Amino acid sequence: MYPREQYLNKIISKKDNGRIKIITGLRRSGKSVLLFQLYRDWLIREGIHEDHIIALALDIWENAKYRNPIELDKYVRDRMVADGEKYYIFIDEIQFVAEIQNPYVDNPDARISFIDVVLGFMQMKNADVYVTGSNSRMLSSDILTQFRDRGDEIRVYPLSFAEFYREYKGDKRGAWQDYYTYGGMPFVTSLETHEEKSRYLKDLFDRTYIKDVLERHEIKNDAAVLSILLDILASGIGSLTNPTRLSNTFKSERQIAIGSETIEKYIGYFEEAFLIEKAVRYDIKGRKYIGTPAKYYYTDLGLRNARLGFRQLEETHIMENVLYNDLIRRGMDVDIGVVEYNTKDSAGKKIRKQLEVDFVVNKGEKRFYIQSALSIADPEKKEQEIASLKRIPDSFSKIVVVRDYLNPWQDENGIVYLGIEQFLLNEDILK
């Protein structure tokens, strides 16, 4: 079992703060283990009695009854005794709680949801409440608003490379190859063969993620479209696109007519389920965001690779995806950088060109420009990789991360070069 210190420490720091602790993230990424085992064990070591920890997992059939908000409320309150001691309430996958008509009033529009239940728990002085959920719209925005800013979100990601390597039986290069192939879903690391890992990841996609999206949004006729869209996005990680381009791809390559508005809606569903993340472009010199196109990254590379039958394992885009995920996990704000400059064409006519910076990374007042490159051994290739960085007119740190191991060094332009494993294993690089 992985210790998940980053997340455990965040939860511990928020214990008994009078706010609801909302633990979000991709299903099967370790939220339940974090709360029901790691944090529970910590509480017990701190002297909390087991009968003062009320834990309920709503995604298992045995607890289906408590998906009714009234039954959920009764279950928890029946287990609390006015003994002057604090009770710790854990509710796993709270998005399974249904919204029902309020049976106590005549108004047919009056509803009761899990929000009402949790707000009720929050009013109890002897309760400290923790919920997990796998839907960002339900938990990251709506619920925080309705909790009147009395909620703290803790986002859990699949295993980072650093977490993965800590338990890995082998060298860093072997760990990197396994990580970018099979990803960081915790259970995958317990499986031995490629066949076992592949089957688990494919089943997880079909039986959990796609099923959840279809059921949650009551989609009946577009299951195949959703699946194809996930494949197209998986093939295009690290590439600029937008719903219009994707609509054209459906028409030209699949002979399927689907509007850009529908595609945008479906992509939103994938983002809500934490399957993918969207990175938008930022004009560095103009200091403004560019609306479209954007890039989409998979939250877990193993899931992405499984979508494609492990057939597209190009390290170029995969490495970029891994870096993006790790930067987000570190709490950074991450955009795709654009550097515009004036030049002349072959006829001597003035033209304006754009160069891309893989990531513009911000945290507070700090900023980093990061380029992902397979290799810089070839001088011409190296110049291509750093051309955008050299045209940025500020003094923020500029970093090139390469696939190969190398001793970190800095060139005459102030650009730092280091290997991918070094970057992923060193949290202090961006401090």
C-alpha positions in Angstrom: 0.0 0.0 0.0 1.4 3.3 -1.0 1.7 5.9 1.8 0.4 8.9 -0.3 2.0 11.4 2.1 1.3 14.4 0.0 -2.5 13.9 0.4 -2.5 12.4 3.9 -0.7 15.4 5.2 -3.2 17.7 3.6 -6.1 15.9 5.2 -4.3 15.8 8.6 -3.7 19.6 8.4 -7.5 20.1 7.9 -8.7 17.9 10.8 -11.3 19.5 13.0 -11.2 22.8 11.1 -15.0 23.1 11.0 -15.1 22.6 7.2 -16.2 19.8 5.0 -13.2 17.9 3.5 -13.9 17.0 -0.1 -11.6 14.5 -1.6 -11.9 14.4 -5.4 -10.2 12.6 -8.2 -10.4 9.8 -10.8 -12.2 6.7 -9.7 -9.7 4.0 -8.5 -6.9 6.5 -8.1 -6.7 5.8 -4.4 -9.2 8.2 -2.7 -10.9 5.4 -0.7 -7.6 3.9 0.5 -6.4 7.3 1.5 -9.5 8.0 3.6 -10.6 4.6 4.8 -7.2 3.1 5.6 -4.4 5.6 5.7 -6.2 8.5 7.4 -8.3 6.1 9.5 -5.2 4.4 10.8 -3.6 7.7 11.6 -6.7 8.8 13.6 -6.6 5.5 15.6 -2.9 6.0 16.3 -3.8 9.5 17.6 -6.2 8.0 20.1 -9.5 8.2 18.3 -11.7 5.1 19.1 -12.8 3.0 16.1 -16.5 3.3 17.0 -16.1 7.1 16.6 -15.1 6.7 12.9 -18.3 6.2 10.9 -17.3 5.0 7.4 -19.7 4.2 4.5 -18.8 3.3 0.9 -21.7 4.1 -1.4 -20.3 2.5 -4.6 -20.9 -1.0 -3.3 -24.2 -2.9 -3.7 -24.5 -3.7 0.0 -24.9 0.0 0.8 -27.3 0.9 -2.0 -30.0 1.7 0.5 -28.0 4.7 1.7 -27.9 6.3 -1.7 -31.3 7.7 -0.5 -30.3 10.9 1.4 -32.8 10.3 4.2 -31.5 6.8 4.8 -27.9 8.1 4.7 -28.7 10.8 7.3 -30.4 8.2 9.6 -27.5 5.7 9.2 -24.9 8.3 10.5 -27.0 9.9 13.2 -28.0 6.5 14.7 -24.3 5.7 15.2 -23.5 9.0 17.0 -23.9 9.2 20.8 -23.8 12.4 22.8 -20.7 11.4 24.8 -18.8 14.7 24.3 -16.4 13.0 21.9 -15.8 13.9 18.3 -17.1 11.6 15.5 -15.3 11.4 12.2 -17.7 10.8 9.3 -16.4 9.2 6.1 -18.7 9.0 3.1 -17.1 7.4 0.0 -18.3 8.3 -3.6 -21.0 10.6 -2.4 -22.1 11.3 -6.0 -24.1 8.0 -5.8 -26.6 9.7 -3.4 -29.8 10.4 -5.4 -31.7 13.6 -5.3 -35.3 12.8 -4.2 -38.6 14.6 -3.7 -39.0 15.9 -0.2 -41.6 13.6 1.4 -42.3 16.1 4.2 -43.8 18.9 2.2 -46.5 19.1 -0.4 -44.5 21.0 -3.0 -43.5 18.5 -5.7 -40.5 20.7 -6.7 -39.0 20.5 -3.2 -35.9 18.2 -3.3 -33.5 16.6 -0.9 -29.9 15.8 -1.9 -26.7 14.8 -0.3 -25.9 18.5 0.1 -28.8 18.8 2.6 -27.5 15.8 4.5 -23.9 16.9 4.7 -24.9 20.5 5.6 -26.9 18.9 8.5 -23.8 17.0 9.6 -21.8 20.2 9.6 -24.2 21.8 12.1 -23.3 19.1 14.6 -20.5 20.2 17.0 -19.3 16.7 17.5 -18.9 15.8 13.8 -15.9 16.2 11.4 -17.1 15.3 7.9 -15.1 13.9 5.0 -16.6 12.9 1.6 -15.0 11.6 -1.6 -16.3 11.9 -5.1 -15.4 11.3 -8.7 -17.3 14.1 -10.4 -15.8 17.6 -10.5 -19.0 19.4 -11.4 -20.8 17.9 -8.4 -18.0 18.3 -6.0 -15.5 21.0 -7.1 -17.9 23.8 -7.9 -21.6 23.2 -7.0 -21.0 21.7 -3.6 -18.4 24.3 -2.6 -20.8 27.0 -3.5 -23.7 25.5 -1.6 -21.5 24.9 1.4 -21.1 28.6 1.5 -17.3 28.4 1.2 -17.1 26.0 4.1 -15.5 23.2 2.1 -11.9 22.3 1.4 -11.1 20.3 -1.7 -8.2 17.8 -1.8 -7.5 16.6 -5.3 -6.0 13.1 -5.5 -4.1 12.0 -8.6 -2.9 8.6 -9.7 0.6 7.7 -8.4 3.3 10.2 -9.3 6.5 8.8 -10.8 8.2 9.5 -7.4 5.6 7.4 -5.6 5.7 4.7 -8.2 9.5 4.5 -8.1 9.7 4.3 -4.3 8.1 0.8 -4.5 9.6 -0.2 -7.8 11.9 -3.2 -8.0 14.4 -2.0 -10.6 16.4 1.0 -11.8 15.1 4.4 -12.8 15.1 3.8 -16.5 13.1 0.6 -16.1 10.7 2.4 -13.8 10.2 5.2 -16.4 9.4 2.7 -19.1 6.9 0.9 -17.0 5.4 4.1 -15.7 4.8 5.8 -19.1 3.4 2.5 -20.4 1.0 1.4 -17.6 0.5 4.6 -15.7 0.0 5.2 -12.0 -3.3 3.6 -11.1 -2.4 1.9 -7.8 -3.9 -1.5 -8.4 -2.0 -1.8 -11.7 1.3 -1.9 -9.8 0.2 -5.2 -8.1 -0.2 -7.0 -11.4 2.6 -8.9 -13.0 2.1 -9.4 -16.7 1.2 -7.1 -19.6 -1.9 -9.1 -20.2 -3.1 -8.6 -16.6 -2.4 -4.9 -16.7 -3.9 -4.3 -20.1 -7.1 -6.2 -19.2 -7.5 -4.3 -15.9 -7.1 -0.9 -17.6 -9.4 -1.7 -20.5 -12.1 -3.1 -18.1 -11.7 0.0 -15.9 -12.4 2.2 -18.8 -15.4 0.3 -20.2 -17.1 -0.9 -17.0 -16.4 2.1 -14.8 -15.6 5.4 -16.5 -17.6 5.1 -19.7 -20.5 3.4 -17.8 -20.5 6.3 -15.2 -20.6 9.0 -17.9 -23.4 7.2 -19.8 -25.5 6.7 -16.7 -24.9 10.1 -15.1 -25.8 12.0 -18.2 -28.4 9.6 -19.4 -26.8 9.0 -22.8 -28.4 6.2 -24.6 -27.5 6.4 -28.3 -24.0 7.9 -28.4 -21.9 5.3 -26.5 -19.9 4.5 -29.6 -19.3 8.2 -30.2 -18.0 8.7 -26.7 -15.6 5.7 -27.1 -14.3 7.0 -30.5 -13.9 10.5 -29.1 -11.8 9.1 -26.2 -9.6 7.3 -28.8 -9.1 10.4 -30.9 -8.2 12.4 -27.8 -5.8 9.7 -26.8 -4.1 9.7 -30.2 -3.8 13.4 -30.1 -2.2 14.1 -26.7 0.2 17.0 -27.0 -1.5 18.2 -30.2 -3.6 21.4 -30.6 -7.2 20.8 -31.4 -10.7 22.0 -30.8 -14.3 20.7 -31.1 -14.6 21.9 -34.7 -11.5 20.0 -35.8 -12.7 16.9 -33.9 -16.1 17.2 -35.6 -14.3 17.2 -39.0 -12.3 14.2 -37.9 -15.4 12.3 -37.2 -16.8 13.2 -40.6 -13.7 12.5 -42.7 -12.3 9.4 -40.9 -15.3 7.8 -39.4 -18.2 9.0 -41.6 -20.0 10.1 -38.5 -21.9 13.5 -38.4 -21.6 15.0 -35.0 -21.7 18.7 -34.2 -18.9 20.6 -32.5 -21.3 21.7 -29.7 -22.0 18.0 -28.9 -18.3 17.2 -28.9 -17.6 20.1 -26.6 -20.3 18.8 -24.2 -18.9 15.3 -24.2 -15.3 16.5 -23.6 -16.8 18.4 -20.6 -18.1 15.1 -19.3 -14.7 13.5 -19.5 -13.2 16.5 -17.7 -15.8 16.2 -15.0 -14.9 12.5 -14.5 -11.2 13.5 -14.2 -10.3 11.4 -17.2 -8.7 14.3 -19.2 -7.4 17.8 -18.5 -7.5 20.8 -20.8 -4.5 23.1 -21.2 -5.2 26.5 -22.9 -2.7 28.7 -24.8 -1.2 31.8 -23.3 0.5 34.6 -25.3 3.6 35.3 -23.2 4.5 38.6 -24.8 1.0 39.8 -25.1 0.0 38.6 -21.7 -3.3 37.2 -22.7 -5.0 33.9 -23.2 -5.8 32.5 -26.6 -9.2 30.8 -26.7 -8.6 28.0 -29.3 -7.2 25.6 -30.1 -6.1 23.8 -26.9 -4.4 20.6 -25.8 -5.9 17.7 -23.9 -4.0 15.4 -21.6 -5.0 12.1 -20.1 -4.9 12.0 -16.3 -3.3 8.6 -16.4 -1.1 7.4 -19.2 -1.9 3.7 -18.6 -5.6 4.4 -19.3 -4.6 6.4 -22.4 -2.4 3.7 -23.7 -5.0 1.0 -23.0 -7.5 3.0 -25.1 -5.1 2.5 -28.0 -4.2 -1.1 -27.4 -0.7 0.0 -26.4 0.0 0.7 -30.1 1.0 4.4 -29.9 3.8 4.6 -27.3 5.7 7.6 -28.7 7.7 9.0 -25.9 7.6 12.5 -27.3 3.9 13.2 -26.5 3.8 10.7 -23.6 6.6 12.5 -21.8 4.9 15.8 -22.3 1.7 14.3 -20.8 3.6 12.9 -17.8 5.2 16.3 -17.2 1.9 18.1 -17.4 0.3 15.7 -14.9 3.2 16.1 -12.5 3.1 19.9 -12.6 -0.6 19.9 -11.9 -0.1 17.4 -9.0 2.5 19.8 -7.5 -0.2 22.5 -7.4 1.0 24.5 -10.3 -1.1 26.5 -12.8 -0.1 25.2 -16.2 -0.7 26.7 -19.7 0.7 26.2 -23.1 3.0 29.1 -24.0 3.0 31.0 -27.3 5.8 33.4 -28.3 5.1 35.6 -31.3 7.9 37.4 -33.2 8.4 39.3 -36.5 10.5 37.9 -39.3 10.7 37.9 -43.1 9.7 35.3 -45.6 11.8 34.2 -48.6 10.6 37.2 -50.6 11.7 39.6 -47.9 8.1 40.4 -46.8 7.5 40.9 -43.1 5.5 38.1 -41.4 4.5 37.2 -37.9 5.3 33.7 -36.6 4.6 31.8 -33.4 6.8 29.5 -31.4 5.4 27.2 -28.7 6.6 26.8 -25.1 5.3 23.4 -23.9 4.4 24.7 -20.4 4.1 28.1 -18.7 4.1 27.2 -15.1 2.9 29.6 -12.3 2.6 29.3 -8.6 2.1 32.5 -6.7 4.7 35.0 -7.9 6.9 32.3 -9.3 7.0 31.4 -13.0 8.8 28.7 -15.0 9.0 28.0 -18.7 9.4 24.3 -19.4 10.2 22.6 -22.6 10.0 18.8 -23.1 12.5 17.2 -25.5 13.4 13.6 -26.2 17.0 14.6 -26.9 19.3 17.6 -27.4 22.3 15.7 -28.7 21.9 17.1 -32.2 22.8 20.8 -32.2 20.2 21.7 -34.7 17.5 19.9 -32.8 18.6 21.6 -29.6 18.3 25.0 -31.2 14.7 24.2 -32.4 13.8 23.2 -28.8 15.1 26.3 -27.2 14.2 28.9 -29.9 11.0 29.8 -28.1 12.7 30.1 -24.7 15.4 32.4 -26.1 12.7 34.8 -27.4 11.0 35.3 -24.0 11.9 38.7 -22.7 11.9 38.1 -19.0 14.1 36.6 -16.3 11.9 33.8 -15.1 13.5 30.3 -15.0 13.7 28.4 -18.2 14.1 24.6 -18.1 14.5 21.9 -20.8 13.6 18.4 -19.6 15.0 15.6 -21.8 14.4 11.8 -21.8 18.1 10.9 -21.3 19.9 11.0 -18.1 22.4 13.9 -17.8 24.2 16.0 -15.3 22.1 19.1 -14.9 23.8 22.1 -16.5 23.0 25.7 -17.6 23.9 27.2 -20.9 24.9 30.8 -21.8 21.2 31.7 -22.2 20.5 30.8 -18.6 18.5 27.7 -19.7 18.8 24.7 -17.4 18.9 21.1 -18.8 18.1 17.9 -16.9 16.7 14.4 -17.4 13.1 13.4 -17.0 13.7 11.1 -14.0 15.7 13.9 -12.2 12.9 16.3 -12.7 10.1 13.9 -11.6 12.0 12.8 -8.5 13.0 16.2 -7.3 10.2 18.3 -5.8 12.7 21.2 -5.1 13.4 22.0 -8.7 10.5 24.4 -8.9 11.0 26.1 -5.6 
